[in-house]
Amino acid sequence: MVVMVAPNGARKTRDDHAAIPLTATELADTAESVLESGASALHLHVRDADARHRLDPGRYREALDAIRQRVGDRLLLQVTTEAVGIYSPTEQIEVVRELVPEAVSLSVRELAAAGDNVIAEFDRWMRDTAVLPQWILYSVEELAVLDDWIRKDVLSGSAYPVLFVLGTYHPRQDASPEMLVPFLDRVGSHDWMACAFGPAEGSIMQTVADRGGHARIGFENNLVDSKGELAPDNASLVRPLVAYLGKTGKRSAATAAQAREILTPHW
């Protein structure tokens, strides 16, 4: 089971939690601690000097270099292209082309506006440069769009890693296990991961584990532990899930090498 940590996201600041990692050094500290706790991947956002979300190749390189100096290749590092109402599909794609990251998350909802031809060319570029895409899905309708892209050969693979987003920012809606059901009813052969807004994150990830999925956890979507108390850091959210895997004995936390295999599309 891939245990990916999303340690900061695009919106939360020190006002939300004093331990939100925002700088390159703080992200490297977090990477080291979540690796020790059993994580296999890190989902990365970078901020400017005023803690604002930025799709900035230079800031990405600074953070990625700092993390690699600490953990080497023992974590898969995935960058975000989240628009946050700031960036256009063209800008989102261009930052990936300039950065050429190991892995990237892409929103079907956001990039659909680029058009099929642009998406097709971008997909083939990622395949040829070995950039691993994970498609973010906020609804089953978006899963249908993804499957349609595959059917029409807009996407060159037969299946892709996907992320189900359970719950919403606006309006605020905390996640529940039942939100998984519509996605699982039609996920097909895609390797799937879930993230969950709110205090039920930990229990939902246990359900995800039981159903054969992969987990994205961390301060981007949730700041509290299973008791509803403010978690001290991202690593404290990883440890209970890894312990659950050990207790059930049915699955184990993936290594970074295994995560890279799992998060490679069926190209």
C-alpha positions as CSV (number, residue, x, y, z in Angstrom):
1,M,0.0,0.0,0.0
2,V,1.4,3.4,-1.0
3,V,1.3,5.8,1.9
4,M,1.7,9.2,0.4
5,V,1.9,12.3,2.6
6,A,0.5,15.6,1.6
7,P,2.2,17.8,4.3
8,N,1.0,21.3,3.5
9,G,-1.3,21.8,0.5
10,A,-2.0,25.2,-1.1
11,R,-4.1,26.9,1.5
12,K,-3.1,26.2,5.1
13,T,-0.8,28.5,7.0
14,R,0.8,28.9,10.4
15,D,-2.5,30.3,11.6
16,D,-4.0,26.8,10.9
17,H,-1.1,24.9,12.5
18,A,2.3,26.0,13.7
19,A,3.9,22.9,12.3
20,I,2.8,23.4,8.6
21,P,6.0,22.9,6.6
22,L,6.3,25.8,4.2
23,T,10.1,26.3,3.5
24,A,12.4,23.9,1.7
25,T,14.2,23.1,5.0
26,E,10.9,22.4,6.7
27,L,9.7,20.2,3.9
28,A,13.0,18.2,4.1
29,D,12.5,17.8,7.9
30,T,9.0,16.5,7.2
31,A,10.2,14.2,4.5
32,E,12.7,12.7,6.9
33,S,10.2,12.2,9.7
34,V,7.4,10.7,7.5
35,L,9.9,8.3,5.9
36,E,10.9,7.1,9.3
37,S,7.2,6.6,10.1
38,G,6.6,4.4,7.2
39,A,5.6,6.7,4.3
40,S,6.7,5.9,0.7
41,A,5.8,9.1,-1.1
42,L,5.5,12.8,-0.6
43,H,3.0,15.1,-2.4
44,L,4.6,18.5,-2.6
45,H,3.3,22.1,-2.7
46,V,5.7,25.1,-2.6
47,R,4.9,28.6,-1.3
48,D,6.4,32.0,-1.7
49,A,7.8,34.3,1.0
50,D,4.3,35.2,2.0
51,A,3.2,31.6,2.2
52,R,1.1,31.9,-1.0
53,H,0.7,28.9,-3.3
54,R,3.1,29.0,-6.3
55,L,3.7,26.7,-9.3
56,D,7.3,27.9,-9.5
57,P,10.0,25.6,-11.0
58,G,12.7,27.4,-9.1
59,R,11.0,27.0,-5.7
60,Y,10.2,23.4,-6.6
61,R,13.9,22.6,-7.4
62,E,15.0,24.2,-4.1
63,A,12.5,22.0,-2.2
64,L,13.2,18.8,-4.2
65,D,17.0,19.3,-3.8
66,A,16.7,19.8,0.0
67,I,14.5,16.7,0.3
68,R,16.8,14.5,-1.8
69,Q,19.8,15.6,0.3
70,R,18.0,14.2,3.3
71,V,16.2,11.0,2.0
72,G,17.8,10.2,-1.3
73,D,15.5,8.1,-3.4
74,R,13.7,6.5,-0.4
75,L,10.6,8.6,-1.1
76,L,8.8,9.1,-4.4
77,L,8.4,12.8,-4.8
78,Q,5.2,14.1,-6.5
79,V,4.6,17.8,-7.3
80,T,1.2,19.3,-7.6
81,T,-0.2,21.4,-10.5
82,E,-3.2,22.6,-8.5
83,A,-4.5,25.8,-9.9
84,V,-6.1,27.3,-6.8
85,G,-7.9,29.7,-9.1
86,I,-4.5,31.3,-10.0
87,Y,-3.1,29.2,-12.9
88,S,-4.4,28.4,-16.3
89,P,-4.1,24.9,-17.8
90,T,-1.3,26.2,-20.1
91,E,0.7,27.4,-17.1
92,Q,0.1,24.2,-15.2
93,I,1.4,22.1,-18.1
94,E,4.4,24.4,-18.7
95,V,5.6,24.1,-15.1
96,V,5.7,20.3,-15.5
97,R,7.6,20.6,-18.8
98,E,10.2,23.0,-17.3
99,L,10.6,21.0,-14.1
100,V,10.4,17.4,-15.5
101,P,9.6,16.0,-12.0
102,E,9.6,12.4,-11.0
103,A,5.8,12.4,-10.6
104,V,2.9,14.9,-10.8
105,S,-0.7,15.2,-9.8
106,L,-3.1,16.5,-12.4
107,S,-6.8,17.5,-12.1
108,V,-9.2,16.2,-14.7
109,R,-11.5,19.1,-13.8
110,E,-8.8,21.7,-14.3
111,L,-6.9,20.4,-17.3
112,A,-10.0,19.4,-19.4
113,A,-10.2,23.0,-20.4
114,A,-6.9,22.6,-22.3
115,G,-8.7,20.5,-24.9
116,D,-8.1,16.9,-26.1
117,N,-5.2,17.7,-28.5
118,V,-3.2,19.5,-25.8
119,I,-3.8,16.7,-23.2
120,A,-2.9,14.0,-25.8
121,E,0.4,15.7,-26.6
122,F,1.2,16.3,-22.9
123,D,0.4,12.7,-22.0
124,R,2.8,11.4,-24.7
125,W,5.5,13.8,-23.5
126,M,5.1,12.5,-19.9
127,R,5.3,8.9,-21.2
128,D,8.5,9.7,-23.2
129,T,10.2,11.5,-20.4
130,A,9.1,9.1,-17.6
131,V,7.1,11.6,-15.6
132,L,4.5,9.7,-13.6
133,P,1.0,11.3,-13.7
134,Q,-1.7,10.7,-11.2
135,W,-5.2,12.0,-12.2
136,I,-7.2,13.7,-9.4
137,L,-10.9,13.0,-9.4
138,Y,-13.5,14.9,-7.4
139,S,-16.5,13.0,-8.8
140,V,-17.4,9.9,-10.7
141,E,-18.3,12.2,-13.6
142,E,-14.7,13.1,-13.8
143,L,-13.7,9.4,-13.8
144,A,-16.0,9.0,-16.8
145,V,-14.1,11.8,-18.5
146,L,-10.8,10.1,-17.9
147,D,-12.2,6.8,-19.2
148,D,-13.5,8.6,-22.3
149,W,-10.0,10.1,-22.9
150,I,-8.6,6.6,-22.8
151,R,-11.3,5.3,-25.1
152,K,-10.6,8.1,-27.6
153,D,-6.8,7.6,-27.4
154,V,-6.4,11.1,-26.0
155,L,-4.5,9.3,-23.2
156,S,-2.2,6.6,-24.6
157,G,-2.4,4.3,-21.6
158,S,-5.0,1.7,-20.8
159,A,-5.2,2.6,-17.1
160,Y,-3.8,5.4,-14.9
161,P,-3.1,6.0,-11.2
162,V,-6.1,8.1,-9.8
163,L,-6.8,9.9,-6.6
164,F,-10.4,10.0,-5.2
165,V,-11.0,13.2,-3.3
166,L,-13.5,12.6,-0.5
167,G,-15.1,15.7,0.9
168,T,-14.7,19.3,-0.3
169,Y,-13.2,22.7,0.6
170,H,-16.0,24.8,-0.6
171,P,-18.6,24.2,0.7
172,R,-16.8,22.5,3.6
173,Q,-17.8,18.9,3.7
174,D,-15.9,16.3,5.8
175,A,-15.3,12.9,4.3
176,S,-17.1,9.7,5.2
177,P,-16.3,6.1,4.1
178,E,-19.6,6.0,2.1
179,M,-18.1,8.5,-0.3
180,L,-15.8,5.8,-1.7
181,V,-18.6,3.6,-3.0
182,P,-19.5,5.5,-6.2
183,F,-15.9,5.6,-7.2
184,L,-15.2,1.9,-6.5
185,D,-18.3,0.9,-8.5
186,R,-16.7,2.1,-11.7
187,V,-12.9,2.4,-11.0
188,G,-12.1,-0.6,-13.3
189,S,-8.4,-1.3,-13.7
190,H,-7.1,2.0,-12.5
191,D,-4.7,1.9,-9.5
192,W,-6.6,4.1,-7.0
193,M,-5.7,6.2,-4.0
194,A,-7.9,8.3,-1.8
195,C,-7.6,11.4,0.3
196,A,-10.1,12.6,2.9
197,F,-11.1,15.9,4.4
198,G,-11.6,16.1,8.1
199,P,-11.2,14.1,11.3
200,A,-12.4,10.7,9.8
201,E,-9.3,10.6,7.6
202,G,-7.5,7.9,9.7
203,S,-10.5,5.5,9.8
204,I,-11.3,6.1,6.2
205,M,-7.7,5.2,5.2
206,Q,-8.1,1.9,7.1
207,T,-11.2,1.2,4.9
208,V,-9.1,2.2,1.9
209,A,-6.4,-0.3,3.0
210,D,-9.1,-3.1,3.4
211,R,-10.5,-2.3,-0.1
212,G,-7.1,-2.6,-1.8
213,G,-6.5,1.1,-2.4
214,H,-3.6,3.5,-1.5
215,A,-3.6,6.4,0.9
216,R,-2.8,10.1,0.8
217,I,-2.8,11.6,4.2
218,G,-1.4,14.6,6.0
219,F,-2.0,18.3,6.9
220,E,-3.2,19.3,3.4
221,N,-6.6,17.7,4.2
222,N,-6.7,17.0,7.9
223,L,-5.0,18.4,11.0
224,V,-6.4,16.2,13.8
225,D,-5.7,12.7,15.1
226,S,-8.1,9.8,15.8
227,K,-9.1,11.5,19.1
228,G,-10.0,14.7,17.4
229,E,-7.0,16.5,18.9
230,L,-4.6,18.6,16.9
231,A,-1.9,16.3,15.5
232,P,1.7,17.5,16.4
233,D,3.0,16.8,12.9
234,N,2.5,14.9,9.7
235,A,4.4,11.8,10.9
236,S,1.9,11.3,13.7
237,L,-0.8,10.8,11.1
238,V,1.3,8.2,9.2
239,R,2.1,5.9,12.2
240,P,-1.4,4.7,13.0
241,L,-2.1,3.7,9.4
242,V,1.2,1.8,9.2
243,A,0.5,0.2,12.5
244,Y,-3.0,-0.9,11.3
245,L,-1.4,-2.5,8.3
246,G,1.0,-4.4,10.6
247,K,-1.9,-5.4,12.9
248,T,-4.1,-6.8,10.1
249,G,-1.2,-8.5,8.3
250,K,-2.9,-8.3,5.0
251,R,-0.8,-5.6,3.5
252,S,2.4,-3.7,4.2
253,A,3.5,-0.1,3.5
254,A,5.1,0.1,0.1
255,T,8.7,1.1,-0.4
256,A,9.5,4.0,-2.6
257,A,10.6,1.6,-5.4
258,Q,7.2,-0.3,-5.1
259,A,5.4,3.0,-5.1
260,R,7.1,4.0,-8.3
261,E,5.9,0.8,-9.9
262,I,2.3,1.2,-8.6
263,L,2.1,4.8,-9.7
264,T,3.3,4.1,-13.3
265,P,0.4,4.2,-15.8
266,H,-0.3,1.2,-18.0
267,W,1.3,2.8,-21.0
